[in-house]
């Protein structure tokens, strides 16, 4: 028999999940009727039911798990739409976008924090927050626009992998300094090499294996469909990626790329679509849940958030646009704007910073505000820019 207290905890968790999903889908419906990106409606739904407005739902570990599964399945879907030879075709541009899209925002974030009189550790966390890119947010917009398989879409995805590895190293250095230690060059080289080896092994070797043995997803007798083995692969690679310091979404993306090599044999996308439709709203709504309007009641804080947000947008656009100079101007601008959203990645960096003692409540609120603003502003802009791209004939319906 379940103890009464435990039963109450389960009931509270189920009620929170119900309210988030209901609110997110109402926001989805409203914004769909308005012809706007539905993820904005889901984020605003999280703000509405969260502590910022109605206070019906509080952030919790259960919600965090559902949100993480949401972004994992978003990137798994993105991987299903991506072939390795397509990414290799934009390898040079993607690398330049990723590197320059890190260097310029890093300098901007560090300069703002230093001008505020912050110490080295705090300045590094500000820089790391501006370096971050939420590939989950941009990927959802690309799916809605039918732009995943375009040259600019592939460039964004490739750049996001480079961005994630570099951002991981910045956070590692900042955390080491914050706790009074030091980050040796040798340690950073080892971590970076592990990340690159992981990506290369599964992007090249894993896709080649699946291409050679496409029936492997139907081989297990425990499943009548290739969906379950595919999901096991997705969660497994996501877990391994998280263990070595990469974002779990990189592992999910690589798993999707591997499964994509078997698409001719298995209509896997149709089976994954319900998982995407169910879990993704938790991811977007959870971003809104973490916004506390009480932290932004003071005019000076609002001014700093505005400044940091402007710097975050300008530095990312400038850096990424410079890296994408091999593309046409409309494509380069589309790529640059697509790298702007900080989303959950910026919030995670802020969380690590406050746990390490490098960020105070005000600095945390500033970074979270910047992350949410860059996330909400970008989707409509991307939709407008997509109209100028010749290889995006029209906005395709999202798989949910």
N, C-alpha and C positions, 0 to 999 in steps of 0.2 A: 504494500500500500504506500502511496506517495505521501510524505509528511505534509501537513497543512501549509507550512511556510514555503516548502518547495513548490507545492501546487499553486500558491499565490504568485510565486515568482514566475512560473511558466505562464500563468494567465496574464500577468503584466507584460511579459515579453510578446505574447501573441497579440495582445491589444495594441501594443506599440507598432508591431509589424503591420497589423491591419490598418491602423490610422495612416501610417506612412505610405503604404501601397495605395490606399484609397485616395489620399490627398494628391499623391504623385500622378495618378491616372486622371484625376479631375484636371490637374494642371496641364497634363499631356493633351487632354481633349480640348481644353480652352485654347491653348496655343496652336494646336493643329487647325482649329477652325479659324484662327487669326492668320494662318499661313506663316507662322514663326517657328523656329526650332523648338521642338517639344521639350528638349532637355532643360531649357530655361524655365518652362512651366513647372517641371519637376523640382528644380532647385528652389524656386520661389515657394513651392508647396512645402518643402522642408523648413523654410524660414517661417512660414505661417503656423505650422503645427508644432514647431520647436520652441525652445526657451525664449526666442526673440519676440514672439507675438502671443500665441495662445497658450504656450506651455503644456500642450497635451502630451508631447513626447520629449524625453530627455535622451541625449546620447548614451549609448550603452555598448557593452561588448557584443551582445547579440546583434545589434544593428550594425556594428562595425564588421562583423563576420559576413552578414548579408551584403553590405556595401562592397566588401572586398571581393566576394563572389561575383557581384555585379560587374565590377571593372575587369575581373578575370575573364568573364564570358564575353564582354565587349571586345577585348583584345583577342580572344580565341576566334571570334567571328571575323575580326579584321584579318587575322592570319589565314583564315579559310579563303579570303578573297585575294590573297597575295601569293605569288610564285617567286621562288628564289631568283630565277633569272631576271625577273622584273626589277627586283631590288638591286641586283648587281649592275643592272643597266644604268642606274642612277647613283651608283656608289660614290663617285667623286663629289657630285653635287651634295648628296646627303651628308657626307663626312664634313664638307666645308660648312654647310648649314649648321650641323651639330656643334662643331668646334667654335665657329665665330658666334653662334647663338648662345654660347656659354661664356666666352671671354668678355664680350661687351657688357652683358647684363651683370656679370661678376664685378667688373670695374665700377659700374653704376651703383650697385647695391652696397659695395664696400665704401664708396665715396660718401653716400648718404649717411651711413652709420657713423663713419669717422667724423663727418661734419657735425653730427649730434653729440660728439664727445664719447662715443662708445669705445669699449676696449676691443682688442683684437678678436677675441672669441665671438663677441656679439656681432661685430662687423662681418665676420665670416659667415655667421648664420643669416644675416641680412642678405649677403651676397649669394649664399646657397639658395635662399628662397627665390631670388630673382632669376637664378640660373635654371631652376626647375621648369619643366614643361609637362603638362598633363596630356599625355597622348590619348588617354581615355576620352577626354572631352572632345578633342579634335577628331578622333576616330569616329565618334558618334555622329558628328556633323558630316564627315566625309561619307559615311554610310547613307545618311539621309539625302545627300546630294548626288549619290552614285559616282563619287569621285575617287573611290579607293584604288581603282585600277588605272587611273590617269598618271601621267608622269609626275605631276605636282603632288598627287596623293602619295605615290610611292616614295618620293623624296622626303616628305614629312615623316613617314613611318621609319625610313632608314635613319634620318637625322635624330628621331626620338630615341633610338637605340644608343647612338653615340652620346646624346645628351644625358641619358640615364647613367651611363658609366662614368662620365665626367662629374655629374652632380653627386654621385655616390662618393667619389673621392673627395670632393669639397666638403661634404657633410662629415666624412671620416676625420679630416684634418680639424674641422671646427669642433667636433666632439672631443677629440684628443686634447686640444688646447683648453677647452672649457673645464675638463675634469683635472687639469693640472699636469697632464702628461705631455707626450710629444708624439708626433706621427713621423716615423722615419721614412726616408725615401724608399728604402728596401721594402718596408711593409706596404706602402702604397703601390709599388711596382707589382708585388705579389698579388694584391687584391685586384688591381687592374688587369693583370695577366689572366687571372682566374675568370674574370668576367668576360674578357675577349675570347678565351678558349671555350667557355660554355656556349657563347653565342655562335662561334664559328663551327663548333662540333655539331650542334643540332641544326643550324641553318644549312650547312653543307652536307654533313654525313647523314643526319636524320632525314632530310628530304630525299636524299639519294636512296636510302634504304627503303623508304615508303614508296618511292617511284618504282623500285625493283620488285618489291613484294606488296602490291596494292591490296592483296587479299588478307593481310594480317589483321585488319580490323574485324573481319568476319570469322576468323579462325577460332576464337574462344567459344566454347559451347555454353558458357554461362549467360550469353546474350544472343537474342535473336536479331539484334540490330547492331550496326557498327557504332551507335551513339555511346553506349556505355564504355567500351574500350577507348573511344576518343576522349570522353570526359575524364577517364582515369589518367590518360596520357596528359591531358591539359592540367589537371590538378597536381599531378606528379612533377611536371616540369616547373609549374608555378612555385611549388614548395622548394624545389632544389634552387631555383633562382633566388628566392628569398633567403635561403640558408647561406648562400655565398655573398650576400650583400646587394644583389641586384633587386629591382622591383619584381614582385611576383608576376606582374603583367607581361614582362619580357618573356618569361617562361611560357605563359599562356599563348602569347603571340607566336612563339616558335613552334609550339604544339599545333596551332592552327595551320601554320605553313606546312608542317609535315603531313597533316591529314589532308591538306589541299591537294597533295600529289595523288590522292586516291579518289578524287571527286568524280572522275568518269565512271568509277565502279560503284560508288556509294553516294546517294543524294543527301549527304550529311547535313548540309545547310538547313534543309527543311526540318530536320529533327532537332537541330540546335536552336532554331528560332524561338521556340517556347521558353527555353532557358534564358535566352537573351531578354525576351519580353518580360519575364517575371523578375529577374534579379537586377537588371540595369536600373530601374527606377529607385531602388534602395541606394545605389551608389550616388546618383544625382541628388536625391533628397537629403542624404547624409551630409552633403556639403552645406546645404542650407541650415541643417540642424546645428551646425557648429558656429553659426553666426550669432553673437550676443550683442544686440543693439545697445545695451546699457554701457558697453565699453566705448561706444562712439558718441557719447553725449556731450563731450567737451570739444569745443571748436578747435583747439590746437591739435587734437588727435585727428580730427577730420581733415585738417590741413595737411598733416604729415601723410595720412593715408592717400590723399589725392596726389601729393608729390611723388610718393613711392610708386603709386599705380602708373602715373605718367612716365616715370623713369623706367618702370618694368616693361611697359608697352614699347616705348621708343627704342630702348636698348636692344630688346629682343628683335624688333622689326629691322633695325639697322644692321645688327649682326647677321641675322638669318638672310636678309635680302642680299647682303654682300656675298654670303656663301652661295647663294642661288643664282649668281650672275651668269652662269652657263645656260640658264633657262630664259625663256622670253620674259619680258617685263611683267605682263599679267600673271604668268605662272610664278615668277619670283616673289611678287607681292602676295599672292595667294599662300605660298609656302611660308613666307615671313609672318603673316598674320596668323596662320595655322599653328605656329610655334608659341604664340603668346599666352594662352591660358595656363595658369599655374594650378588651378583646381585643387584636388586632394593632395597633390605632391607638395605644393607650397604649404598646405596646412600640416602635413606630416613633418616637414622640415621644421616648422614652428614648434610642433609638439616635442620633437627631439631636443630642440634648443631650450625649451622651458624645463624639460626633465634634466638636462645637463647643467642647469643653473646659469646659462648664458643669456637667456631672454627673460625680461620681467613681464608683468601682465600687459603693460602698455605696448611693448614691442611685439608681444604675441598677437594682440588685437590688431596692430598695424599690418602685420604680415597676413593674418587671416582675412582682413578686409581687402587687402590687395589681391589675394588669391581668388576671393569670391568675385570681385569687380572684373578682373581680367577674364574670368570664366563666363560671366554673364554678357559682357560686351562683345566678345569675339564672334559667337555663332551668327548673329545677323549680318555682321560685316563679311564673314566668309560667304554667306549665301549671296550677298550682293556682288562680291568679287567673282563668284563662280559663273555669273552670267557673261563674263568677259573671256572665259576659257572655251576654246573651240571644241575640246574633247569632253565637255560635260554638256550634253544636249539638253538635259532637263533634270530637275531634282527627282531622284528615284525614291520610292517609298522605303522607309526604314523597316527592318524586319520585325517590328513590333507595333 
